[in-house]
């Protein structure tokens, strides 16, 4: 993981359970949105363009 990744503010969805399982974390960078598995933060994050992330969120929310 690059040093820039550790400086990002990662957060979990408000829909994540309190058990800590099956969660993803998201960090918003200047041009991209990064997504990682909260159980294994040493693995590379998925990087998505902001426009693509917006389309995904609209699709997932049913809008």
Secondary structure, DSSP 8 states (H G I E B T S, - for coil): --HHHHTS--EE-TTS-TT--S-EEEEE-SSEEEEEETT-TTS--EEEEHHHHHHHHHHHHT-
